Amino acid sequence: MNKWDVLEYLKYRFMATGVLPDQLQIEQAFPELEPDEISEGVEEFIYRVKRIA
């Protein structure tokens, strides 16, 4: 697991529900990841969304 898995998780959840999971939900989905790795995945998701908009 790495930041790319976090990115895919956020993308899937957002497309399925229209809502981003909160930090606790992300941490629960990826308990084995370090906080920095989770943050990098979230930042990558935000970067990609901004590029589209």
Secondary structure, 3 states (H helix, E strand, C coil): CCHHHHHHHHHHHHHHHCCCCCHHHHHHHCCCCCHHHHHHHHHHHHHHHHHHC
